[in-house]
Amino acid sequence: MLALISQKIIEDQNRELDALDHNYTKYLEKFKLELIPVSNIRNNQDFYHSLPIERIILSGGEDIGESKQRDETERRLLDFAINRKIPVLGICRGMQFINFYFGGGLIKSIKNEIGTNINHVAANHLVEITNNKLAEILGNEIYVNSYHNQGINSVNLASGLKDFAQTKEGVIEGIYHPNLPIAGIQWHPERENQYNEANDKILNSFLNQTLFWKK
């Protein structure tokens, strides 16, 4: 199964380079996903139109607005996915970009704007599954990692999207589109010590087109 995966942009000796965390390959290979990284800085960004792509993953890394090239690449990927009804999974920044794409906004600083004592940068915490049917599948709570300073709450969630996971302070950690096969999670299932049953269920649902990605 072929899956496109977006890459972050890093600065190296005054040059912009694409970069993809090897953890994605390590984690996703057990699901028999063949990843095709999408470059942000190639002449033909739409090369994938000719490939038999079955899934798209918007990866983490960087805040929205830091790289116009990456923002444009991921906008094109979502346009492509919607046009061809291809399932999309957003991870961390990827979830935030899905919200941004559909007209939502962002909390610029979770600590400053929500006033929570919970650290969302390089920390672990619980999220509550707010959808009763999903709670029966994933459990009422999931212990997740956290590597984000910005976030989403009910005020800036895009009107066309729904949430399925939140922290007790109201930071949204899981979203989905009710009519399109598009969903996102704020945590990183691919990172070390996060290989848990709930994450595997989410990835298997992404591949088999169940839960948020129903055919």
Residue pairs with C-beta under 8 A, 6 or more apart in sequence:
1 32
1 33
1 34
1 54
1 55
1 207
2 34
2 36
2 51
2 52
2 53
2 54
2 55
3 28
3 33
3 34
3 35
3 36
3 53
3 54
3 55
3 56
3 57
4 35
4 36
4 37
4 38
4 48
4 53
4 55
4 56
4 57
4 77
5 20
5 24
5 35
5 36
5 37
5 38
5 56
5 57
5 58
5 59
6 37
6 38
6 40
6 57
6 58
6 59
6 70
6 73
6 74
6 77
6 94
7 18
7 19
7 20
7 37
7 38
7 39
7 40
7 59
7 70
8 18
8 19
8 20
8 59
8 60
8 61
8 62
8 67
8 70
8 93
9 16
9 17
9 18
9 19
9 40
9 41
9 62
9 66
9 67
9 69
9 70
10 16
10 17
10 18
10 19
11 17
16 40
16 41
16 67
16 69
17 41
18 37
18 39
18 40
18 41
19 61
20 37
20 59
21 59
21 60
21 61
21 190
23 188
23 190
23 191
23 192
24 35
24 57
24 59
24 190
25 35
26 190
27 189
27 190
27 195
28 35
28 57
28 190
28 203
31 203
31 204
31 207
33 55
33 207
35 57
36 48
36 51
36 53
38 45
38 48
38 73
38 77
39 45
39 73
40 67
40 69
40 70
40 72
40 73
41 69
45 72
45 73
45 76
46 76
46 80
48 80
49 80
53 84
53 86
54 86
54 87
55 86
55 87
55 88
55 89
55 206
55 207
56 77
56 78
56 80
56 81
56 86
56 87
56 88
56 89
57 88
57 89
57 90
57 91
57 94
58 74
58 77
58 78
58 88
58 89
58 90
58 91
58 93
58 94
58 95
58 97
58 98
58 184
59 91
59 92
59 93
59 94
60 91
60 92
60 93
60 94
60 147
60 188
61 92
61 93
62 70
62 93
63 93
63 149
63 150
64 71
64 93
64 96
64 97
64 100
64 106
64 150
65 71
71 97
74 94
74 97
74 101
75 101
77 88
78 88
78 97
78 98
78 101
78 182
80 86
81 87
81 88
81 182
82 180
82 182
85 180
85 181
86 181
87 181
87 182
87 206
87 209
87 213
88 98
88 181
88 182
88 183
89 183
89 184
89 185
89 203
89 206
90 96
90 97
90 98
90 175
90 182
90 183
90 184
90 185
91 184
91 185
91 187
91 188
91 189
91 190
92 147
92 148
92 185
92 186
92 187
92 188
93 148
94 184
95 152
95 174
95 175
95 184
95 185
95 186
96 106
96 148
96 150
96 151
96 152
96 184
96 186
98 161
98 175
98 177
98 182
98 183
98 184
99 105
99 106
99 152
99 156
99 157
99 158
99 161
99 175
99 184
100 106
100 158
101 158
102 158
102 159
102 160
102 161
102 177
103 158
103 159
103 160
104 152
104 156
104 157
104 158
104 159
104 161
105 152
105 155
105 156
106 150
106 151
106 152
106 156
107 113
107 114
107 150
107 151
107 152
107 153
107 156
107 171
108 150
109 149
109 150
110 116
110 120
110 148
110 149
110 150
110 151
110 171
111 119
111 120
111 149
114 151
114 153
114 169
114 170
114 171
116 167
116 169
116 171
118 125
118 167
118 169
119 146
120 146
120 147
120 148
120 149
120 151
120 171
121 146
121 147
121 148
121 149
122 146
122 147
123 145
123 146
124 143
124 144
124 145
124 146
125 143
125 144
125 146
125 167
126 141
126 142
126 143
126 144
126 167
126 168
127 141
127 142
127 144
127 165
127 166
127 167
127 173
127 174
127 187
128 140
128 141
128 165
128 166
128 167
128 168
129 135
129 138
129 139
129 140
129 141
129 142
129 164
129 165
129 174
130 163
130 164
130 165
130 166
131 162
131 164
134 164
134 211
137 201
137 211
138 198
138 201
138 202
139 198
142 165
142 196
142 198
143 196
144 173
144 185
144 186
144 187
144 194
145 187
145 188
145 191
145 193
145 194
146 186
146 187
147 188
147 191
148 186
151 171
151 172
151 186
152 171
152 172
152 175
152 186
153 170
153 171
153 172
154 163
154 170
154 172
157 163
157 172
157 175
160 177
160 178
161 175
161 176
161 177
161 178
162 175
162 176
162 177
162 178
163 172
163 174
163 175
164 174
164 175
164 176
164 212
165 172
165 173
165 174
165 185
165 186
166 172
166 173
166 174
167 173
171 186
172 186
173 185
173 186
173 187
174 183
174 184
174 185
174 186
175 183
175 184
176 182
176 183
176 184
176 211
176 212
177 183
177 212
181 209
181 212
181 213
181 214
181 215
182 212
182 213
183 206
183 211
183 212
183 213
185 202
187 194
188 194
189 195
189 199
189 202
189 203
202 211
204 210
205 211
205 212
205 213
206 213
209 215
